[in-house]
């Protein structure tokens, strides 16, 4: 589970006591939970925690739903700070879609809201444990640290299940099917529309998977280096090796031992590129690339869409990711 930069428990409790959720419209939706269309219009008021959940809600819900998101475009989801607002805004939602483990403060707020139709996407597919920068082990000569609760940490992340399921198109399709079924249950009058939209989205995700599978089948190297160890599912699905610079936190500084490991790996595995993401600093990636004689490029973990994103939605950005990987890995 990703627990980087956790909000202290006391601060979080204080925020909850005041009421803590600010909703923002994004993408094809409009308004907020407080100003969402009245229930008489027949639309389901849906709140999504961040972009990957918003995309599913909008594509599957179509014109039968009004979608708002807790995470504004350009905000790093893990770092979301919830402002004092009436928690009732979230409690008034008809349906909440989130991914537990990505945003601890949001997890707590959603629990407080007590909305009947609340769906955790992590329960709709099987989560796996993926290594951090050190594949779940301390660097040579180092001991793993411990968090304030005494849990062992590796590379800035508590050991546990990897929540980045949306970066594997097939796992994301599994989640889409579960979301579709839950929307049918929450709003049976529009079940046929949700079923149709789900089938269409799954077809697109299957086609995306086929592109990745074919596009990455024959490459000069299977190893890529990235600031953010978010691509474990993608790497596993397509037979690649992800080397994270410093675990799940794209902005933390790697140890000298880790830098040496990466330099050795780059030479041994013919790595050409160090990837960074759009919502975090590229400083660490560029420093490593310069010191190792490598190029840099963007590999987007798709936690949010901004004007800097290489595409307007999930499908387009994933296709851009594929193109970046093909170039970096020497696809034939």
C-alpha positions as CSV (number, residue, x, y, z in Angstrom):
1,X,0.0,0.0,0.0
2,X,1.3,3.4,-0.9
3,X,1.7,5.4,2.3
4,X,4.1,8.2,1.2
5,X,3.7,11.5,2.9
6,X,0.9,10.5,5.2
7,X,-1.1,13.2,6.9
8,X,-0.5,12.9,10.6
9,X,-3.4,11.2,12.4
10,X,-4.0,14.2,14.7
11,X,-4.2,16.6,11.8
12,X,-6.5,14.3,9.9
13,X,-8.8,13.9,12.8
14,X,-9.0,17.6,13.2
15,X,-9.9,18.0,9.5
16,X,-12.6,15.4,9.8
17,X,-14.0,17.2,12.8
18,X,-14.3,20.4,10.8
19,X,-15.6,18.6,7.7
20,X,-13.0,18.2,5.1
21,X,-13.8,17.6,1.5
22,X,-13.5,20.0,-1.4
23,X,-15.0,18.7,-4.6
24,X,-13.9,19.9,-8.0
25,X,-15.4,19.3,-11.4
26,X,-13.1,17.8,-14.0
27,X,-13.1,16.4,-17.5
28,X,-16.6,16.1,-19.0
29,X,-18.4,16.7,-15.7
30,X,-19.5,20.0,-14.2
31,X,-20.4,21.4,-10.8
32,X,-19.6,20.0,-7.3
33,X,-21.4,17.7,-4.9
34,X,-23.0,20.8,-3.4
35,X,-24.2,22.1,-6.8
36,X,-24.7,18.9,-8.6
37,X,-27.8,18.5,-10.7
38,X,-30.9,17.9,-8.6
39,X,-32.0,14.3,-8.3
40,X,-35.1,15.0,-10.3
41,X,-33.1,15.1,-13.5
42,X,-32.6,11.4,-13.1
43,X,-28.8,11.6,-13.1
44,X,-26.8,9.7,-10.5
45,X,-24.5,12.0,-8.4
46,X,-21.1,10.2,-8.6
47,X,-18.0,11.2,-6.7
48,X,-14.6,9.8,-7.9
49,X,-11.5,10.0,-5.8
50,X,-9.0,10.8,-8.6
51,X,-8.6,10.6,-12.4
52,X,-8.5,6.8,-13.0
53,X,-11.7,6.4,-11.1
54,X,-13.2,9.5,-12.7
55,X,-12.5,8.1,-16.2
56,X,-14.3,4.9,-15.4
57,X,-17.3,6.7,-13.9
58,X,-17.6,9.0,-16.9
59,X,-17.2,6.3,-19.6
60,X,-19.5,3.8,-17.9
61,X,-22.0,6.3,-16.5
62,X,-22.3,8.3,-19.7
63,X,-25.1,10.8,-19.7
64,X,-26.8,9.0,-16.9
65,X,-24.4,10.3,-14.3
66,X,-23.0,13.6,-13.0
67,X,-19.4,13.0,-12.0
68,X,-17.2,15.1,-9.7
69,X,-13.7,14.4,-8.5
70,X,-11.9,15.0,-5.2
71,X,-8.6,15.7,-6.9
72,X,-8.2,18.7,-9.1
73,X,-6.2,18.5,-12.4
74,X,-2.5,19.0,-11.7
75,X,-2.7,18.0,-8.0
76,X,-0.5,15.0,-7.1
77,X,-3.1,12.6,-5.7
78,X,-1.0,11.2,-2.9
79,X,-0.4,14.8,-1.7
80,X,-4.0,15.9,-1.7
81,X,-4.8,18.1,1.2
82,X,-8.4,18.2,2.2
83,X,-9.7,21.6,3.1
84,X,-12.2,22.2,5.9
85,X,-15.6,21.9,4.3
86,X,-18.9,20.2,5.3
87,X,-18.3,16.5,5.1
88,X,-22.0,16.4,4.2
89,X,-21.1,17.4,0.7
90,X,-19.5,14.0,0.2
91,X,-22.3,12.3,2.2
92,X,-24.9,13.6,-0.2
93,X,-23.4,11.6,-3.1
94,X,-25.4,8.8,-4.6
95,X,-22.3,6.7,-5.5
96,X,-18.6,7.0,-4.5
97,X,-15.8,5.3,-6.5
98,X,-12.3,5.3,-5.0
99,X,-9.2,3.2,-4.7
100,X,-8.2,2.5,-1.2
101,X,-4.5,2.9,-0.4
102,X,-3.6,5.7,-2.8
103,X,-5.0,8.7,-0.8
104,X,-5.1,7.9,3.0
105,X,-6.9,11.2,3.8
106,X,-9.6,10.5,1.2
107,X,-10.0,6.9,2.5
108,X,-10.8,8.3,5.9
109,X,-13.2,11.0,4.5
110,X,-15.1,8.4,2.5
111,X,-15.4,6.2,5.5
112,X,-16.9,9.1,7.5
113,X,-19.4,9.9,4.7
114,X,-21.1,6.5,5.1
115,X,-22.6,6.5,1.5
116,X,-24.4,3.2,0.8
117,X,-23.1,2.8,-2.7
118,X,-19.4,3.2,-2.0
119,X,-17.1,1.1,-4.2
120,X,-13.4,0.4,-3.6
121,X,-11.8,-0.4,-6.9
122,X,-9.1,-2.4,-5.1
123,X,-11.8,-5.0,-4.3
124,X,-12.7,-5.5,-8.0
125,X,-9.4,-7.2,-9.0
126,X,-6.6,-8.9,-7.3
127,X,-3.8,-6.7,-5.9
128,X,-0.2,-7.9,-5.9
129,X,2.9,-7.0,-4.1
130,X,5.5,-5.4,-6.3
131,X,9.1,-4.4,-5.3
132,X,10.1,-0.8,-4.8
133,X,13.4,0.5,-5.9
134,X,15.0,-2.5,-4.3
135,X,12.4,-5.0,-5.1
136,X,11.2,-5.1,-1.5
137,X,14.7,-5.5,0.0
138,X,17.1,-3.1,1.7
139,X,20.1,-2.0,-0.3
140,X,23.3,-3.8,0.4
141,X,24.7,-2.7,3.7
142,X,21.4,-1.0,4.7
143,X,18.7,-2.0,7.1
144,X,15.0,-1.4,6.2
145,X,13.5,1.5,8.1
146,X,10.3,1.5,10.1
147,X,7.4,3.9,10.1
148,X,5.8,5.5,13.2
149,X,3.7,2.3,13.7
150,X,6.7,0.0,13.6
151,X,6.0,-1.3,10.1
152,X,8.9,-2.1,7.9
153,X,9.5,0.3,5.0
154,X,11.4,-0.2,1.8
155,X,12.5,2.6,-0.5
156,X,10.1,5.1,1.2
157,X,7.1,2.7,1.0
158,X,5.4,0.4,3.5
159,X,5.6,-3.2,2.3
160,X,2.2,-4.2,0.9
161,X,-0.1,-4.5,-2.1
162,X,0.6,-2.2,-5.1
163,X,-2.5,-0.1,-5.8
164,X,-1.5,1.0,-9.3
165,X,-3.9,-1.4,-11.0
166,X,-5.1,1.0,-13.7
167,X,-1.7,0.8,-15.5
168,X,-2.4,-2.7,-16.6
169,X,-5.2,-2.5,-19.2
170,X,-6.5,-5.9,-18.4
171,X,-6.7,-5.3,-14.6
172,X,-8.3,-2.0,-15.4
173,X,-10.9,-3.8,-17.5
174,X,-11.7,-6.1,-14.6
175,X,-12.3,-3.0,-12.4
176,X,-14.5,-1.5,-15.2
177,X,-16.7,-4.6,-15.2
178,X,-17.1,-4.4,-11.4
179,X,-17.9,-0.7,-11.6
180,X,-20.5,-1.3,-14.3
181,X,-22.1,-4.0,-12.2
182,X,-22.2,-1.8,-9.1
183,X,-23.7,1.1,-11.1
184,X,-26.4,-1.2,-12.4
185,X,-27.2,-2.2,-8.8
186,X,-27.2,1.4,-7.6
187,X,-29.3,2.7,-10.5
188,X,-31.3,-0.2,-11.9
189,X,-33.5,2.0,-14.1
190,X,-30.4,2.7,-16.3
191,X,-28.8,-0.7,-16.0
192,X,-29.0,-1.4,-19.7
193,X,-27.0,1.8,-20.5
194,X,-24.3,1.0,-17.9
195,X,-24.0,-2.6,-19.3
196,X,-23.6,-1.3,-22.9
197,X,-21.1,1.4,-21.9
198,X,-19.1,-1.1,-19.8
199,X,-18.9,-3.5,-22.7
200,X,-17.7,-0.8,-25.0
201,X,-15.0,0.4,-22.6
202,X,-13.8,-3.2,-22.0
203,X,-13.4,-3.6,-25.7
204,X,-11.2,-0.5,-25.9
205,X,-9.1,-1.7,-23.0
206,X,-8.7,-5.1,-24.6
207,X,-7.6,-3.4,-27.8
208,X,-5.1,-1.3,-25.8
209,X,-3.7,-4.4,-24.2
210,X,-3.3,-6.0,-27.7
211,X,-1.3,-2.9,-28.8
212,X,1.0,-3.2,-25.8
213,X,1.4,-6.9,-26.1
214,X,2.4,-6.7,-29.8
215,X,4.4,-3.4,-29.5
216,X,6.6,-4.7,-26.7
217,X,7.0,-8.3,-27.8
218,X,10.4,-7.8,-29.4
219,X,12.7,-5.2,-27.9
220,X,16.5,-4.8,-27.5
221,X,16.1,-4.6,-23.7
222,X,13.4,-5.3,-21.2
223,X,14.6,-3.0,-18.5
224,X,13.4,0.6,-17.9
225,X,14.3,3.0,-15.1
226,X,11.6,5.3,-13.6
227,X,11.4,7.8,-10.8
228,X,8.0,6.5,-9.7
229,X,7.7,2.7,-9.1
230,X,4.1,2.7,-10.3
231,X,4.5,0.4,-13.3
232,X,4.8,-3.0,-11.6
233,X,1.6,-4.4,-13.1
234,X,2.4,-3.1,-16.5
235,X,5.9,-4.5,-16.4
236,X,4.7,-7.9,-15.2
237,X,2.0,-8.0,-17.8
238,X,4.4,-7.4,-20.7
239,X,7.5,-9.1,-19.5
240,X,9.5,-6.0,-18.6
241,X,11.7,-5.1,-15.6
242,X,10.9,-1.9,-13.8
243,X,13.8,-0.3,-11.9
244,X,12.5,2.5,-9.6
245,X,14.9,5.2,-8.6
246,X,13.5,5.6,-5.1
247,X,10.4,3.5,-4.7
248,X,6.9,4.8,-4.8
249,X,7.9,8.4,-4.1
250,X,9.0,10.1,-7.3
251,X,10.4,13.1,-5.5
252,X,12.5,11.4,-2.8
253,X,16.3,11.3,-3.2
254,X,17.9,7.9,-3.9
255,X,20.8,6.8,-1.8
256,X,24.4,6.7,-3.3
257,X,24.2,2.9,-3.2
258,X,21.0,3.0,-5.2
259,X,22.5,5.3,-7.8
260,X,25.4,3.0,-8.2
261,X,23.1,0.0,-8.6
262,X,21.1,1.8,-11.3
263,X,24.3,2.8,-13.1
264,X,25.4,-0.8,-13.1
265,X,22.0,-2.0,-14.3
266,X,21.9,0.6,-17.1
267,X,25.2,-0.7,-18.4
268,X,24.4,-4.3,-18.0
269,X,20.9,-4.2,-19.5
270,X,21.6,-1.6,-22.2
271,X,19.1,0.9,-20.7
272,X,18.8,4.1,-22.7
273,X,16.3,6.2,-20.9
274,X,15.3,7.4,-17.4
275,X,11.6,8.1,-17.2
276,X,9.9,10.8,-15.1
277,X,6.3,11.8,-14.7
278,X,4.3,15.0,-15.4
279,X,3.0,15.7,-11.8
280,X,6.3,15.6,-10.0
281,X,9.8,17.1,-10.3
282,X,12.1,15.7,-13.0
283,X,15.2,16.7,-11.1
284,X,16.2,13.3,-9.9
285,X,15.7,11.7,-13.3
286,X,17.7,14.3,-15.1
287,X,20.5,14.1,-12.6
288,X,20.8,10.3,-12.9
289,X,20.5,10.5,-16.7
290,X,23.3,13.1,-16.9
291,X,25.6,11.2,-14.6
292,X,24.9,7.9,-16.5
293,X,24.9,9.2,-20.0
294,X,21.2,8.4,-20.6
295,X,18.2,10.2,-22.1
296,X,15.1,11.2,-20.3
297,X,11.4,10.9,-21.3
298,X,8.0,10.9,-19.8
299,X,6.2,7.7,-18.6
300,X,2.9,8.9,-17.2
301,X,1.4,7.1,-14.2
302,X,-1.9,8.6,-15.2
303,X,-2.9,9.9,-11.8
304,X,-4.2,13.1,-13.4
305,X,-4.7,14.8,-16.8
306,X,-3.3,18.3,-17.4
307,X,-2.2,20.4,-20.3
308,X,1.2,18.7,-20.0
309,X,-0.3,15.3,-20.5
310,X,0.5,13.6,-23.8
311,X,-3.2,12.9,-24.5
312,X,-6.7,14.0,-23.5
313,X,-7.7,10.9,-21.7
314,X,-6.6,7.5,-20.3
315,X,-6.5,5.7,-23.7
316,X,-4.5,8.4,-25.4
317,X,-1.9,8.8,-22.6
318,X,-1.4,5.0,-22.4
319,X,-0.8,5.0,-26.1
320,X,1.8,7.7,-25.6
321,X,3.4,5.6,-22.8
322,X,3.6,2.7,-25.2
323,X,5.3,4.8,-27.8
324,X,7.8,6.0,-25.2
325,X,8.5,2.5,-24.0
326,X,9.0,1.2,-27.5
327,X,11.5,4.0,-28.3
328,X,13.4,3.5,-25.0
329,X,13.4,-0.3,-25.2
330,X,14.4,-0.5,-28.8
331,X,11.2,-2.2,-30.1
332,X,11.7,-4.1,-33.4
